[in-house]
Amino acid sequence: MVEFHIDYDNEDTLLNEFDSSTYGGNFSVRASETDRKVILFGHDESAMKQHQFTPCSWTLEDGQTALIPKHDGAGIMYSMFVSRVTGAGHGSILTAEILAQVNANRRGKKYLDEDAAIAVHGQVWKEPLLSDPAIHSFQFGGENGYWTGDHVMIQAEDCIDVFKVLFQNFTPHYLFDNSTGHCKGRKDGLNVNNMNTNFGGAQKALPPSKVTAGCLGPFAPVLQPFPN
């Protein structure tokens, strides 16, 4: 028996034949019928701003053109999972009935990464999903903040909940690149955004820090009057 991988079909002569099958072809002859098959999902993000391409605008014959804003406008970022089986997101197979079953399974359960859940949703309990979690838009900047590793963790766990219902006999493998937006610091790390810089109020427990020679500059910690 000869095994031919579909990726080696440069002319796509065989790909059209398998498009109508459930998973785009047959499983490897080397795989046991009892083995759990793997479905790969790749993840990436793309950010854009409202007036990002505004300088490239049409100009009339008399030289008139649209006013160009001096700011970039609102920023939108998309975080998405793609797969050969489902395409972008979970595709059309994520029906309303499937989503209802997913939400029934999530009811009364907590996120595994409770710290990430609190950072993103303000609570550890899972809320019902209203749409495909594999395609997520995020308006960044201002009060919304920016996309962080906490958002990635929550989105991935939401997608796993959907995967468990859609592909019960398969194992998911999620592929991520080494993006700075996927990084996550320690819960008690020295992050100025998590510190109380005003008098009073609650203060998160932070690890002790030892100030040694050379850590501080030559300036005295006393406010000086601004010269006239």
FIGUVO-643524 format. One record per residue: residue number from 1; residue in one letter; chain; x, y, z of N, C-alpha, C in turn. Coordinates in pm, 1 decimal. Layout:
N
pos,code,unit,n.x,n.y,n.z,ca.x,ca.y,ca.z,c.x,c.y,c.z
NUM,A,A,X,Y,Z,X,Y,Z,X,Y,Z .
...
This chain:
228
pos,code,unit,n.x,n.y,n.z,ca.x,ca.y,ca.z,c.x,c.y,c.z
1,M,A,85.0,-119.7,0.0,0.0,0.0,0.0,88.6,124.8,0.0 .
2,V,A,53.9,223.4,-79.2,127.5,347.5,-88.7,44.6,458.7,-25.7 .
3,E,A,108.9,537.4,60.2,40.9,649.7,124.2,89.3,779.7,61.0 .
4,F,A,-3.3,862.9,20.5,28.1,989.9,-45.3,-37.2,1101.7,34.4 .
5,H,A,45.6,1194.8,86.0,-8.6,1305.6,164.9,-64.6,1412.6,72.4 .
6,I,A,-179.0,1465.6,109.4,-249.5,1560.8,24.6,-168.9,1688.5,2.7 .
7,D,A,-77.9,1721.6,97.0,1.5,1843.2,83.0,100.3,1836.1,-32.8 .
8,Y,A,130.0,1714.6,-80.3,224.2,1699.4,-190.8,156.3,1707.7,-327.7 .
9,D,A,27.2,1730.5,-327.8,-46.6,1742.9,-452.8,-38.0,1886.9,-501.5 .
10,N,A,67.7,1919.5,-573.2,89.6,2057.1,-616.5,-14.9,2104.6,-717.0 .
11,E,A,-72.8,2012.9,-791.3,-169.2,2050.4,-894.8,-312.4,2054.6,-842.6 .
12,D,A,-332.3,2017.8,-715.3,-466.2,2015.3,-654.6,-561.9,1922.4,-727.4 .
13,T,A,-507.5,1821.8,-794.9,-595.8,1729.5,-865.5,-670.3,1638.2,-769.7 .
14,L,A,-605.3,1604.2,-659.6,-670.1,1517.7,-561.7,-747.9,1596.6,-458.1 .
15,L,A,-708.4,1722.4,-436.6,-773.9,1801.0,-332.4,-921.5,1820.7,-361.7 .
16,N,A,-955.7,1842.6,-487.8,-1096.5,1861.5,-522.9,-1177.7,1735.8,-495.8 .
17,E,A,-1113.5,1621.8,-512.1,-1183.9,1495.5,-488.8,-1219.8,1477.7,-342.6 .
18,F,A,-1133.4,1530.7,-252.2,-1155.5,1511.1,-109.3,-1229.3,1626.2,-43.1 .
19,D,A,-1259.7,1730.9,-117.3,-1327.1,1845.4,-57.3,-1462.5,1808.0,0.5 .
20,S,A,-1526.5,1709.2,-58.0,-1659.6,1671.0,-12.2,-1656.0,1578.9,108.2 .
21,S,A,-1537.9,1528.3,145.6,-1528.2,1439.1,260.8,-1529.3,1520.2,389.7 .
22,T,A,-1547.7,1449.8,501.0,-1566.0,1518.4,628.5,-1442.8,1596.4,669.8 .
23,Y,A,-1325.6,1538.3,656.8,-1203.5,1602.0,703.4,-1103.2,1623.2,590.4 .
24,G,A,-1149.4,1634.5,467.9,-1061.8,1666.2,357.0,-969.8,1554.5,316.4 .
25,G,A,-1008.3,1429.6,333.4,-923.7,1317.0,294.5,-938.7,1200.9,389.7 .
26,N,A,-853.6,1102.1,374.0,-854.5,983.9,459.5,-742.1,992.7,561.9 .
27,F,A,-761.0,925.4,673.2,-657.2,923.4,774.8,-541.7,834.8,730.5 .
28,S,A,-426.4,856.3,790.1,-307.3,780.4,754.9,-328.4,631.7,779.4 .
29,V,A,-272.6,548.5,690.6,-283.5,403.9,707.7,-200.8,356.8,826.6 .
30,R,A,-110.8,440.8,872.8,-28.0,405.1,988.0,-98.6,431.2,1119.6 .
31,A,A,-212.2,499.4,1115.9,-285.0,531.8,1237.9,-380.0,418.8,1274.0 .
32,S,A,-383.3,384.7,1401.1,-474.3,281.4,1449.9,-615.4,338.0,1460.1 .
33,E,A,-712.6,252.9,1443.8,-851.1,297.2,1453.2,-885.1,346.0,1593.7 .
34,T,A,-808.9,299.2,1692.3,-835.3,339.1,1830.5,-760.0,465.7,1871.1 .
35,D,A,-666.8,510.4,1786.2,-591.6,632.1,1818.1,-680.8,754.8,1804.0 .
36,R,A,-663.2,849.3,1896.9,-734.3,976.5,1885.2,-664.9,1061.7,1781.4 .
37,K,A,-739.0,1108.9,1685.4,-683.2,1190.9,1579.2,-662.5,1334.8,1628.6 .
38,V,A,-571.1,1405.7,1565.0,-533.4,1541.2,1605.8,-582.4,1641.5,1501.0 .
39,I,A,-638.0,1751.9,1549.0,-676.2,1863.9,1462.5,-595.0,1984.8,1505.3 .
40,L,A,-523.2,2044.2,1410.6,-438.0,2159.0,1438.1,-514.9,2289.3,1419.3 .
41,F,A,-495.3,2380.2,1512.1,-550.1,2515.0,1502.3,-434.2,2614.1,1514.9 .
42,G,A,-422.6,2703.4,1419.5,-322.9,2809.2,1426.2,-386.1,2938.5,1473.2 .
43,H,A,-310.5,3017.0,1547.4,-362.7,3140.8,1604.6,-275.0,3258.1,1563.9 .
44,D,A,-339.5,3371.3,1539.4,-264.6,3493.9,1513.8,-356.4,3613.4,1537.2 .
45,E,A,-294.6,3730.6,1544.8,-368.7,3853.8,1567.0,-333.8,3956.1,1459.3 .
46,S,A,-425.1,4047.9,1437.4,-401.9,4156.5,1342.1,-468.6,4282.0,1396.8 .
47,A,A,-391.8,4391.3,1401.1,-443.5,4517.8,1453.7,-445.0,4622.6,1343.5 .
48,M,A,-544.4,4708.2,1347.6,-557.2,4815.0,1247.8,-625.6,4934.6,1314.0 .
49,K,A,-604.2,5052.8,1255.8,-664.7,5174.2,1308.6,-753.0,5239.6,1202.7 .
50,Q,A,-844.9,5320.0,1250.9,-951.4,5376.0,1167.0,-897.2,5455.8,1049.2 .
51,H,A,-799.2,5541.8,1073.7,-746.5,5629.3,968.9,-606.8,5586.3,924.8 .
52,Q,A,-578.9,5459.1,934.9,-444.4,5410.6,904.9,-404.2,5435.6,760.0 .
53,F,A,-500.8,5423.0,668.6,-471.1,5440.1,526.5,-531.5,5567.3,468.9 .
54,T,A,-570.7,5661.4,555.6,-633.7,5783.1,509.0,-543.6,5866.0,417.6 .
55,P,A,-411.8,5879.3,442.2,-327.7,5958.9,350.4,-333.7,5910.6,205.8 .
56,C,A,-370.3,5785.9,184.2,-385.4,5734.7,47.3,-529.3,5757.1,3.6 .
57,S,A,-560.8,5876.9,-39.4,-698.5,5911.1,-76.3,-701.4,5969.5,-217.1 .
58,W,A,-822.3,5973.1,-273.7,-839.6,6026.4,-408.5,-827.8,6178.3,-407.2 .
59,T,A,-775.3,6233.5,-514.6,-763.5,6378.3,-531.1,-831.4,6419.4,-662.3 .
60,L,A,-916.2,6523.6,-654.4,-986.4,6570.9,-773.6,-891.2,6646.0,-866.5 .
61,E,A,-939.1,6674.4,-986.2,-855.0,6742.0,-1086.1,-811.9,6881.1,-1041.5 .
62,D,A,-896.2,6946.4,-960.5,-861.7,7081.5,-915.0,-777.8,7079.5,-788.0 .
63,G,A,-736.5,6960.5,-744.4,-649.8,6949.5,-627.5,-722.1,6926.9,-497.4 .
64,Q,A,-855.0,6927.2,-497.0,-928.6,6907.4,-373.8,-920.8,6760.7,-331.6 .
65,T,A,-911.4,6742.3,-201.9,-908.0,6607.1,-145.3,-973.7,6609.5,-8.5 .
66,A,A,-994.5,6495.8,48.1,-1058.2,6488.2,180.2,-963.4,6537.2,288.4 .
67,L,A,-1022.2,6592.8,396.4,-940.6,6635.3,510.0,-881.1,6512.3,577.0 .
68,I,A,-753.8,6519.4,603.9,-684.4,6406.6,664.7,-675.8,6428.2,815.2 .
69,P,A,-734.9,6340.8,895.8,-726.8,6356.2,1041.9,-582.3,6347.1,1089.0 .
70,K,A,-554.0,6417.3,1197.2,-419.3,6414.8,1253.6,-397.5,6297.3,1348.0 .
71,H,A,-502.0,6224.2,1377.2,-488.5,6109.8,1467.0,-523.1,5982.5,1390.7 .
72,D,A,-486.1,5869.5,1447.3,-508.1,5740.9,1380.1,-649.8,5688.7,1396.0 .
73,G,A,-726.5,5745.0,1489.3,-863.2,5698.3,1509.3,-870.1,5575.0,1598.6 .
74,A,A,-986.1,5514.0,1601.9,-1008.1,5396.9,1687.7,-925.3,5278.3,1638.0 .
75,G,A,-880.7,5197.9,1732.7,-801.7,5080.4,1698.9,-879.3,4952.1,1721.2 .
76,I,A,-880.4,4864.4,1622.8,-948.6,4736.1,1631.5,-845.7,4624.7,1610.9 .
77,M,A,-852.0,4524.2,1695.6,-764.0,4409.3,1682.1,-847.6,4282.5,1673.4 .
78,Y,A,-809.9,4191.4,1583.3,-876.5,4063.3,1570.1,-782.0,3953.2,1615.9 .
79,S,A,-833.2,3867.1,1699.0,-760.5,3748.9,1743.3,-838.2,3627.6,1693.1 .
80,M,A,-772.9,3542.9,1611.6,-847.3,3438.2,1541.5,-770.2,3305.9,1538.2 .
81,F,A,-846.5,3198.1,1544.0,-795.0,3063.2,1523.1,-842.4,3013.7,1386.5 .
82,V,A,-755.0,2947.6,1313.1,-790.8,2891.0,1183.3,-747.3,2745.0,1180.4 .
83,S,A,-818.2,2667.2,1100.7,-788.8,2525.3,1088.1,-824.4,2478.4,947.7 .
84,R,A,-755.6,2376.1,901.8,-787.1,2318.2,771.2,-926.4,2256.1,773.1 .
85,V,A,-969.6,2208.4,886.8,-1099.1,2141.3,895.6,-1214.3,2241.6,897.5 .
86,T,A,-1197.4,2351.8,972.2,-1308.8,2444.8,992.8,-1292.7,2576.0,918.8 .
87,G,A,-1172.0,2605.4,869.4,-1147.6,2735.8,808.8,-1126.7,2840.2,916.8 .
88,A,A,-1173.7,2962.6,893.9,-1162.0,3067.9,993.5,-1259.6,3042.3,1106.9 .
89,G,A,-1208.5,3041.4,1229.9,-1293.9,3009.7,1343.8,-1338.1,2863.6,1340.5 .
90,H,A,-1458.4,2840.0,1390.1,-1514.4,2704.8,1386.0,-1608.9,2685.0,1267.9 .
91,G,A,-1622.4,2788.7,1184.9,-1697.9,2774.9,1062.0,-1847.0,2754.2,1082.9 .
92,S,A,-1910.5,2706.5,979.2,-2056.1,2689.7,980.3,-2101.3,2572.4,1065.0 .
93,I,A,-2007.6,2485.7,1107.2,-2048.4,2370.6,1188.1,-2084.8,2412.2,1330.0 .
94,L,A,-2046.7,2534.4,1371.2,-2086.4,2583.8,1502.7,-2224.7,2646.7,1490.2 .
95,T,A,-2325.1,2562.6,1497.7,-2463.9,2606.8,1484.4,-2516.2,2656.7,1619.0 .
96,A,A,-2636.3,2712.9,1615.8,-2698.4,2761.4,1739.3,-2722.8,2647.4,1836.1 .
97,E,A,-2756.3,2529.4,1784.3,-2779.3,2414.0,1870.9,-2650.5,2369.0,1938.5 .
98,I,A,-2541.0,2368.4,1862.6,-2412.4,2330.0,1920.5,-2369.8,2430.3,2026.6 .
99,L,A,-2387.8,2559.9,1997.4,-2349.2,2663.0,2093.3,-2431.0,2652.7,2221.0 .
100,A,A,-2557.9,2616.4,2209.0,-2641.5,2598.3,2328.2,-2590.2,2482.0,2412.8 .
101,Q,A,-2544.5,2374.9,2347.3,-2488.6,2261.4,2421.3,-2357.5,2300.0,2489.8 .
102,V,A,-2276.5,2380.7,2420.6,-2151.8,2428.7,2480.7,-2180.5,2510.2,2606.4 .
103,N,A,-2276.2,2599.8,2597.8,-2310.3,2682.6,2713.3,-2369.0,2600.2,2827.0 .
104,A,A,-2441.2,2494.7,2794.1,-2494.3,2407.3,2898.8,-2380.6,2338.2,2972.8 .
105,N,A,-2276.5,2299.8,2900.2,-2161.3,2235.7,2963.6,-2080.2,2334.5,3047.8 .
106,R,A,-2082.1,2461.2,3010.0,-2004.2,2564.0,3080.8,-2075.0,2615.6,3205.6 .
107,R,A,-2204.7,2593.0,3215.7,-2283.2,2652.4,3322.9,-2230.6,2608.7,3460.2 .
108,G,A,-2203.8,2706.0,3547.1,-2159.5,2677.1,3683.1,-2013.5,2636.6,3694.9 .
109,K,A,-1934.0,2658.3,3589.8,-1793.4,2618.5,3593.4,-1704.0,2741.8,3593.1 .
110,K,A,-1583.1,2723.2,3648.9,-1484.4,2829.9,3656.2,-1379.4,2812.1,3547.0 .
111,Y,A,-1314.0,2921.9,3513.1,-1198.7,2915.0,3423.9,-1081.4,2851.8,3498.0 .
112,L,A,-999.7,2776.9,3425.8,-882.3,2715.7,3486.9,-784.2,2822.0,3534.5 .
113,D,A,-764.0,2925.4,3453.7,-677.3,3036.1,3491.9,-765.4,3144.1,3554.3 .
114,E,A,-783.9,3134.6,3684.4,-874.8,3226.8,3752.6,-821.6,3370.0,3751.7 .
115,D,A,-689.8,3385.0,3758.2,-632.4,3520.2,3755.7,-661.3,3588.2,3622.4 .
116,A,A,-647.3,3513.3,3513.0,-676.2,3569.0,3381.2,-824.6,3602.4,3368.0 .
117,A,A,-910.1,3517.1,3421.9,-1054.1,3541.6,3413.6,-1093.0,3668.8,3488.3 .
118,I,A,-1033.0,3690.9,3604.5,-1062.7,3812.3,3681.0,-1012.0,3935.3,3607.2 .
119,A,A,-894.3,3923.1,3545.3,-837.5,4036.6,3472.2,-921.8,4074.0,3351.4 .
120,V,A,-982.7,3973.9,3285.0,-1057.8,4000.1,3161.9,-1205.3,4024.3,3189.8 .
121,H,A,-1266.6,3936.0,3272.3,-1411.7,3942.0,3294.8,-1450.5,3993.6,3432.8 .
122,G,A,-1353.7,4006.8,3521.8,-1386.7,4051.5,3656.5,-1443.4,3943.2,3745.3 .
123,Q,A,-1445.2,3818.8,3698.9,-1494.8,3706.5,3777.5,-1435.7,3578.2,3721.5 .
124,V,A,-1447.4,3470.4,3798.9,-1389.0,3343.0,3757.7,-1490.3,3252.3,3688.3 .
125,W,A,-1620.6,3285.1,3696.7,-1724.1,3199.0,3641.6,-1739.8,3221.5,3491.0 .
126,K,A,-1766.9,3113.8,3420.8,-1782.9,3120.2,3276.1,-1923.4,3169.0,3240.2 .
127,E,A,-1929.0,3268.9,3155.1,-2055.3,3322.1,3105.7,-2092.2,3251.8,2975.0 .
128,P,A,-2221.1,3253.0,2936.1,-2260.4,3191.6,2807.9,-2191.7,3258.8,2689.9 .
129,L,A,-2149.6,3179.3,2593.2,-2090.1,3231.2,2471.3,-2201.6,3273.0,2375.9 .
130,L,A,-2190.2,3393.0,2318.8,-2291.2,3445.1,2228.0,-2253.7,3427.2,2081.9 .
131,S,A,-2125.4,3400.1,2055.1,-2078.7,3383.8,1918.0,-1955.7,3293.6,1919.9 .
132,D,A,-1896.7,3276.3,1803.5,-1779.2,3190.4,1790.6,-1661.5,3253.7,1863.7 .
133,P,A,-1610.0,3189.9,1970.5,-1498.1,3250.1,2044.2,-1366.9,3247.4,1967.5 .
134,A,A,-1359.6,3169.8,1858.8,-1236.1,3161.0,1781.3,-1213.6,3284.2,1695.2 .
135,I,A,-1314.3,3369.7,1680.5,-1301.7,3496.1,1607.6,-1341.9,3607.2,1702.8 .
136,H,A,-1242.9,3679.0,1752.3,-1269.3,3778.3,1856.5,-1214.9,3913.7,1813.4 .
137,S,A,-1299.0,4015.5,1821.0,-1256.5,4153.1,1791.8,-1243.5,4229.1,1922.5 .
138,F,A,-1145.5,4318.3,1926.3,-1114.1,4390.2,2049.3,-1076.6,4533.5,2014.6 .
139,Q,A,-1149.6,4630.6,2068.8,-1117.4,4770.8,2047.5,-1019.0,4814.3,2155.7 .
140,F,A,-895.9,4835.9,2114.0,-791.2,4861.8,2211.9,-768.2,5011.6,2230.2 .
141,G,A,-698.3,5042.2,2340.4,-667.3,5181.4,2371.9,-769.4,5241.7,2466.4 .
142,G,A,-730.0,5348.9,2533.2,-821.4,5417.2,2624.5,-859.0,5330.7,2743.2 .
143,E,A,-986.9,5334.8,2779.7,-1034.1,5259.3,2895.5,-1030.6,5108.5,2871.6 .
144,N,A,-1033.1,5066.1,2745.5,-1032.6,4922.7,2716.5,-896.5,4858.5,2738.4 .
145,G,A,-792.2,4938.9,2741.9,-659.7,4880.9,2759.7,-610.9,4813.4,2632.0 .
146,Y,A,-526.7,4712.0,2648.9,-465.9,4645.1,2534.7,-475.8,4493.5,2551.2 .
147,W,A,-462.2,4425.3,2440.0,-469.6,4279.0,2437.4,-347.9,4221.3,2508.3 .
148,T,A,-371.0,4131.6,2602.5,-263.1,4075.6,2683.2,-269.6,3923.1,2681.8 .
149,G,A,-174.4,3863.4,2750.1,-173.9,3718.9,2763.2,-297.2,3665.6,2833.9 .
150,D,A,-357.0,3746.1,2921.8,-479.8,3703.2,2990.0,-592.6,3683.6,2889.3 .
151,H,A,-604.2,3773.0,2791.4,-708.4,3759.2,2689.7,-686.8,3632.7,2606.4 .
152,V,A,-561.4,3602.9,2575.1,-532.2,3483.8,2496.2,-571.2,3357.6,2573.4 .
153,M,A,-540.5,3353.7,2701.8,-574.1,3237.0,2783.7,-724.8,3213.3,2787.0 .
154,I,A,-801.3,3321.2,2804.3,-946.9,3307.9,2812.8,-1004.5,3266.4,2678.1 .
155,Q,A,-957.2,3326.7,2570.1,-1006.7,3289.5,2438.2,-976.1,3143.2,2406.8 .
156,A,A,-856.3,3098.0,2440.6,-818.6,2959.1,2414.0,-907.0,2862.9,2492.3 .
157,E,A,-935.8,2894.0,2617.9,-1020.4,2804.1,2697.3,-1164.0,2803.1,2645.1 .
158,D,A,-1212.2,2917.3,2598.9,-1345.9,2920.6,2538.2,-1349.7,2831.8,2413.2 .
159,C,A,-1242.4,2836.4,2333.6,-1236.8,2754.4,2212.4,-1229.2,2605.9,2246.4 .
160,I,A,-1160.1,2572.6,2353.0,-1151.5,2432.1,2394.5,-1288.8,2380.8,2435.3 .
161,D,A,-1367.7,2465.1,2501.2,-1504.1,2424.1,2538.3,-1587.1,2392.4,2414.8 .
162,V,A,-1568.5,2471.2,2307.9,-1641.0,2445.0,2183.7,-1588.3,2318.3,2117.1 .
163,F,A,-1457.4,2300.2,2118.0,-1395.7,2184.5,2053.9,-1445.2,2054.2,2117.1 .
164,K,A,-1461.9,2051.5,2247.9,-1504.2,1930.1,2316.8,-1641.6,1883.0,2270.4 .
165,V,A,-1724.4,1976.4,2224.1,-1857.4,1939.4,2176.1,-1853.1,1904.8,2027.6 .
166,L,A,-1778.0,1980.5,1949.7,-1773.2,1957.9,1805.0,-1697.8,1831.4,1767.3 .
167,F,A,-1584.2,1807.8,1832.3,-1495.5,1697.5,1794.3,-1463.8,1612.9,1917.1 .
168,Q,A,-1559.3,1535.0,1959.6,-1545.0,1461.0,2084.5,-1441.2,1349.3,2076.4 .
169,N,A,-1412.1,1300.7,1956.8,-1317.9,1190.3,1941.7,-1181.7,1236.6,1890.6 .
170,F,A,-1156.2,1366.3,1899.7,-1031.0,1422.1,1849.9,-958.2,1496.8,1960.9 .
171,T,A,-830.7,1520.9,1937.7,-747.8,1598.3,2030.8,-702.8,1726.2,1961.4 .
172,P,A,-722.3,1843.0,2024.2,-680.7,1968.3,1959.8,-534.4,2000.9,1990.3 .
173,H,A,-465.4,2054.1,1891.2,-333.1,2111.8,1910.2,-340.2,2257.7,1865.4 .
174,Y,A,-312.2,2348.3,1957.5,-319.3,2491.4,1927.2,-177.7,2546.9,1911.7 .
175,L,A,-154.2,2615.3,1801.4,-22.5,2669.4,1769.6,-23.3,2820.4,1786.5 .
176,F,A,72.6,2872.4,1864.9,85.2,3015.7,1889.9,225.3,3061.9,1851.6 .
177,D,A,235.5,3185.1,1805.0,367.0,3241.5,1780.4,416.7,3312.0,1907.1 .
178,N,A,541.4,3354.9,1903.5,603.6,3416.6,2020.8,578.3,3566.7,2020.2 .
179,S,A,452.6,3603.6,2037.4,413.3,3743.4,2035.0,423.1,3804.2,2174.5 .
180,T,A,457.5,3934.1,2180.7,462.7,4000.2,2311.0,324.9,4007.2,2376.1 .
181,G,A,219.5,4002.4,2293.9,84.8,4003.5,2349.3,46.2,3874.8,2418.2 .
182,H,A,130.6,3770.8,2404.3,103.1,3643.2,2469.7,177.2,3631.0,2601.9 .
183,C,A,260.9,3728.8,2632.6,340.8,3721.7,2755.3,253.0,3749.1,2877.5 .
184,K,A,297.4,3695.1,2988.3,223.2,3715.9,3112.2,321.5,3715.6,3228.2 .
185,G,A,314.8,3820.4,3311.1,404.1,3830.8,3425.5,349.9,3756.9,3546.4 .
186,R,A,428.9,3757.2,3650.1,386.1,3694.4,3775.2,269.8,3769.9,3836.4 .
187,K,A,187.9,3696.8,3910.6,72.4,3759.2,3975.0,116.9,3867.9,4071.7 .
188,D,A,228.0,3845.9,4142.8,277.0,3943.7,4239.4,395.3,4022.8,4183.6 .
189,G,A,408.4,4027.9,4050.5,518.8,4099.2,3988.7,509.2,4249.7,4008.6 .
190,L,A,623.1,4317.1,3994.8,628.0,4462.0,4011.9,577.7,4529.6,3885.0 .
191,N,A,448.5,4551.7,3880.5,383.8,4615.1,3766.6,316.0,4742.1,3815.9 .
192,V,A,355.9,4857.4,3760.6,302.7,4983.7,3810.0,151.7,4992.7,3791.8 .
193,N,A,96.9,4920.2,3692.9,-48.4,4922.6,3671.5,-123.5,4853.0,3784.0 .
194,N,A,-54.9,4767.7,3859.0,-119.0,4695.4,3969.5,-87.2,4755.9,4105.7 .
195,M,A,-17.6,4870.0,4107.1,21.7,4931.9,4233.3,-69.7,5049.1,4265.5 .
196,N,A,-92.9,5068.8,4393.2,-172.2,5182.0,4439.5,-77.7,5300.1,4460.6 .
197,T,A,-88.2,5399.7,4375.9,1.8,5514.9,4383.8,-56.3,5629.4,4465.4 .
198,N,A,-177.3,5610.5,4519.9,-241.1,5714.4,4601.0,-247.7,5670.7,4746.0 .
199,F,A,-286.4,5762.8,4831.9,-299.3,5732.3,4973.6,-426.5,5650.6,4997.1 .
200,G,A,-417.6,5555.4,5090.5,-533.4,5476.7,5127.2,-567.0,5371.2,5023.9 .
201,G,A,-672.0,5295.1,5052.3,-715.5,5191.8,4959.5,-638.4,5062.6,4976.5 .
202,A,A,-686.9,4959.9,4909.0,-624.1,4828.7,4919.3,-497.4,4824.1,4835.2 .
203,Q,A,-403.7,4747.3,4879.8,-276.0,4730.9,4810.4,-251.3,4582.4,4789.5 .
204,K,A,-224.7,4543.2,4664.6,-196.7,4403.1,4636.8,-64.6,4362.0,4699.8 .
205,A,A,-59.1,4236.3,4739.4,62.9,4182.9,4799.5,170.5,4170.7,4692.8 .
206,L,A,281.1,4240.0,4712.8,391.1,4237.6,4618.2,513.5,4175.8,4685.3 .
207,P,A,602.2,4114.8,4609.2,721.3,4054.3,4668.5,813.3,4162.1,4722.9 .
208,P,A,886.9,4131.5,4829.9,979.9,4231.6,4885.2,1092.1,4261.4,4787.2 .
209,S,A,1133.8,4386.7,4783.8,1242.9,4429.4,4697.0,1355.4,4486.7,4781.6 .
210,K,A,1476.6,4457.3,4744.6,1594.2,4505.3,4816.5,1663.6,4610.9,4731.3 .
211,V,A,1673.2,4730.9,4785.6,1738.0,4840.5,4716.5,1886.3,4839.0,4750.9 .
212,T,A,1968.4,4824.1,4651.2,2112.4,4818.4,4672.2,2178.4,4941.9,4611.9 .
213,A,A,2307.4,4957.2,4638.5,2382.2,5070.7,4587.4,2381.8,5070.0,4434.9 .
214,G,A,2354.9,5184.9,4377.3,2350.6,5195.3,4232.8,2211.5,5185.5,4174.3 .
215,C,A,2111.3,5148.3,4256.0,1974.0,5136.8,4205.2,1908.7,5273.1,4187.7 .
216,L,A,1948.4,5369.4,4271.1,1884.7,5500.0,4269.1,1975.6,5602.6,4203.7 .
217,G,A,1915.8,5706.6,4148.1,1991.2,5812.8,4083.1,2044.7,5912.9,4183.3 .
218,P,A,2109.5,6017.7,4135.5,2171.3,6116.4,4225.6,2073.8,6220.9,4277.9 .
219,F,A,1944.8,6208.2,4245.3,1849.4,6310.1,4284.4,1784.4,6275.9,4417.4 .
220,A,A,1771.0,6376.0,4502.1,1706.7,6358.3,4632.1,1556.5,6342.1,4612.3 .
221,P,A,1489.6,6255.4,4693.1,1345.4,6232.9,4678.3,1263.1,6346.1,4737.9 .
222,V,A,1293.1,6469.8,4696.2,1220.1,6587.7,4745.3,1177.7,6668.7,4623.5 .
223,L,A,1050.8,6706.3,4619.8,1000.9,6787.0,4509.0,1058.1,6927.4,4514.6 .
224,Q,A,1108.2,6973.5,4401.7,1166.7,7107.7,4394.6,1068.7,7202.2,4325.2 .
225,P,A,1063.8,7326.9,4366.0,973.2,7422.7,4298.0,1016.5,7444.7,4154.6 .
226,F,A,916.9,7455.8,4067.6,945.4,7476.4,3925.7,993.5,7620.3,3905.7 .
227,P,A,1106.4,7637.9,3835.6,1158.4,7775.2,3818.9,1066.2,7860.3,3731.9 .
228,N,A,1056.8,7988.1,3765.8,973.6,8080.5,3689.4,1034.1,8109.3,3552.4 .
